[in-house]
Every structure is written in structure tokens, then in C-alpha cells.
Amino acid sequence: MSRTSLDGAQICQKLDELIASGVGFDSILSSTVDLLHNANPRFHWTGIYELFPDNTLRLGPFIGSPTDHVFISVGQGVCGSAVAEGRDKNVPDVSKEPNYLACSSATRSELVVLIRKGDRIFAQIDIDSHDLDAFDVSTESEVRAVADWLADHYQAQRGS
């Protein structure tokens, strides 16, 4: 798939088609990562961390260099602090983030968008870029649209 401009609605439409074809939820998550990663040339690492009842984020499907951060405690790093604070995080320069967990020395900025319904957080989309300030408001909004789509399906899978 060639890298184009990120369009959350198009990604959600493709995911709807996959759901309609009977694809399982794990495949949906992998497809989501693939579609997101290939939608923007500034996305150098894209993955989903799922939140487990022990307050640990566990890495699910991802595209990019392998990471040692397969498990992240809530409150730790950008991913864990997003859950602890209950909000998305857009970090334009990770070198200025005191709680940053370095996955790659090439990473310059990071975007974490929670997959949630109300107060219930199921998972998050984590995207790293080798570019400073890689994630503008439009990009954040498009990733949010995909996260909201996933939240509906997490809720259906896991209950409210």
C-alpha cells in the first residue's frame, strides 16, 4: 500500500468491510495498524497497546522496529501516562518529555490516542515519528476517528 494522506473515515470504511466479511477481531487490529501506518509517511512506528486489568499495557500488533517495551505500567512513559491521565498525548519533541521511554533513538515525536468508551479505556494507538512535531491537529483528529471506531468494537468484544 502506498503512503498517502491520512483519512480516518476511509480507514474505518475499510475496517467495516473487513468486519462484514467475517474477519476476526485480532485481524481487524492488525489491519488497523497496517492501514494507519501506511496512511502517513511520517508514521515510522505504529502499534496498539491493550490495557489489561492489572494496569499493564501490552503490545499487540505493530509495524516498525522491534521494541523492548512490550509491557508498560500505567503511569510509565508517554503511553502509561496517557492512561493514568485519561487523555490523548501529542508529544512534539520526546527529548523534552521527562517520562519518555525510548523505543528507538530515531524517534523525535509521539502520538498516543486512547481507545475508549466514556471512562473505560480498552487500548491505545501509539505512533512514533522520526520527525519533530510530526502530528498536527488534523492528524490527531483522523487517528481519533479510527480509535473511536475501534472502541465500539472493543466494547462489543469485551462488554461495557
C-alpha positions, 0 to 999 in steps of 0.5 A, spaced: 500 500 500 502 506 498 503 512 503 498 517 502 494 522 506 491 520 512 483 519 512 480 516 518 473 515 515 476 511 509 480 507 514 474 505 518 470 504 511 475 499 510 475 496 517 467 495 516 468 491 510 473 487 513 468 486 519 462 484 514 466 479 511 467 475 517 474 477 519 476 476 526 477 481 531 485 480 532 485 481 524 481 487 524 487 490 529 492 488 525 489 491 519 488 497 523 495 498 524 497 496 517 492 501 514 494 507 519 501 506 518 501 506 511 496 512 511 502 517 513 509 517 511 511 520 517 508 514 521 515 510 522 512 506 528 505 504 529 502 499 534 496 498 539 497 497 546 491 493 550 490 495 557 489 489 561 486 489 568 492 489 572 494 496 569 499 493 564 499 495 557 501 490 552 503 490 545 499 487 540 500 488 533 505 493 530 509 495 524 516 498 525 522 496 529 522 491 534 521 494 541 523 492 548 517 495 551 512 490 550 509 491 557 508 498 560 505 500 567 500 505 567 503 511 569 510 509 565 512 513 559 508 517 554 503 511 553 502 509 561 501 516 562 496 517 557 492 512 561 493 514 568 491 521 565 485 519 561 487 523 555 490 523 548 498 525 548 501 529 542 508 529 544 512 534 539 519 533 541 520 526 546 527 529 548 523 534 552 518 529 555 521 527 562 517 520 562 519 518 555 521 511 554 525 510 548 523 505 543 528 507 538 533 513 538 530 515 531 524 517 534 523 525 535 515 525 536 509 521 539 502 520 538 498 516 543 490 516 542 486 512 547 481 507 545 475 508 549 468 508 551 466 514 556 471 512 562 473 505 560 479 505 556 480 498 552 487 500 548 491 505 545 494 507 538 501 509 539 505 512 533 512 514 533 515 519 528 522 520 526 520 527 525 519 533 530 512 535 531 510 530 526 502 530 528 498 536 527 491 537 529 488 534 523 492 528 524 490 527 531 483 528 529 483 522 523 487 517 528 481 519 533 476 517 528 479 510 527 480 509 535 473 511 536 471 506 531 475 501 534 472 502 541 465 500 539 468 494 537 472 493 543 466 494 547 462 489 543 468 484 544 469 485 551 462 488 554 461 495 557 
